Amino acid sequence: MQTDDIIDAVGGMSWFQILIVVFIFGPKLLISWGMLMMSFAGTTPDWWCIPTTASSVDETSFRNNETFKTCPSSDSLTCQIEFSQDKSTIISEWGLICDQKMLSPLVTSIQMGGVVVGAFLGGQFADVIGRKWTYYICLALQGGFNLVAAFSVTWQMFAVLRFLIGVMIGSLQVVSYPYLMEFLGRKWRPLASALPVWVTGVCIFALSVWLRPNWSHQHIIAGALHLPFLAGWFFVPESLRWLAVKGRTEEAEKVVDQMSRYNKKEKPADTLLLLKQVADEEKKLRASGSKYTYLDIYRPWSICWKSLVIQLAWAGMSLVYYGISFGVGKLSGNLYLNIFLLAAVEVPTSVLTFFTNNKFGRKWTAIAFFGFATASAFGVAVVTKTVSEDQQGTATNVLALLTKLGVGAAWCAHGVLSSETYPTVIRNLGYGGAHTAGRLGGTIAPYVFAMGGDDLVVPFVIVGSVMAACAGLSAVLKDTNGQPMPDTMKDQANTWGDVVIAETPMVTEKTKF
């Protein structure tokens, strides 16, 4: 009997879990908002280069094709930049056009670099000081940084704050997913990927920027919305799995008591004994008292190769997902509608993955959706080359939406697969490693669509190739469907058919059957 059995006994999915979903996954509405802020804030409003000799009376007449997005000549500045007033972005705020046009994707990459750092640190801190402390510290800081960013006076100041917001986003993403999963019953774990909280947040963001198209106001709104979720600190407990493997069994039992009260179910009579068994087993494996680090997700080889495959797949998924998201301005039609649709298409498939993950397994669900995304991405390249320019807008938009749908659904399946692959003692480290690799892909994403200018062929050929590679990587992983979620390194060996042949304080060596 493992902690999985204790959780199932007191209610694997009931009132307590609903509360956890609201206060641990609810803030993902704001995390997605913060992550994709640059899909609006980094867009370029229409602008004209108005001759300096034009009077206020005839200035309007100069807003024509000849002055539209025409940079001033280098030898003689004969015009001044005039931006459209339909929206306020960092481009119009600090004039990031012409010779400064690459500063917008640079700020986005700086933000994604922060996400890389946050994913790395979040995984380590969550396994050292606990899921709860790490989660709520980062949530509070993210809200504060958003408020400060709203009052940035230079693009450099804004870039620094976007980096700090990125650090918090990376940490929260790494912590929130395993934190929720460690309270769910065995058959309910795919729910962590199936809940369309992230995409709902993006849809709300699209509505918000449509109603208030101002980059500064959006940061204030995002910061203020953090306050209700911070109230969860007072009643959301620490992960009982983390408490158990840390030897804090009495605290873990109190969490079980809380779950049983909320769910109105009796806890097993031998709960404390079972928790102590988990703690004792982990204590034996870590007799030296050393703490786990990221090195432990690369040793022994039975874990190392899984980590490498997962991380490469996550890097590819992130590059494609955020490449399309940040490149939304390159699609035809209304910007706000496109942001909304790119998120909305993921809602039905996110829900669908809950059933396909259990029916067909996490691995095959991911492979199927990767294949779907591959076909759609190459479809964009084909349409762009074969259909006349005035007729290809709708077709390319639809195919781009389908590509985003495919990678989003595949990521849902991979999220469950990745978390279930690692034991509790290094789960946040493993998930943090995956997120770190993913965000490295995300730092490249803004340039994938920037390199092709207005041409979509090159970006989507890259996207299609990356999706095909991710399908191949997923094929070599073992499916975790129906398997108990391991707590210790020894559990991991037993779950995956590895044999422990020797133990040292730091490393458990294994061979394969």
Order of alpha helices (4+ residues) and beta strands (2+ residues): alpha-alpha-alpha-alpha-beta-beta-alpha-alpha-alpha-alpha-alpha-alpha-alpha-alpha-alpha-alpha-alpha-alpha-alpha-alpha-alpha-alpha-alpha-alpha-alpha-beta-beta
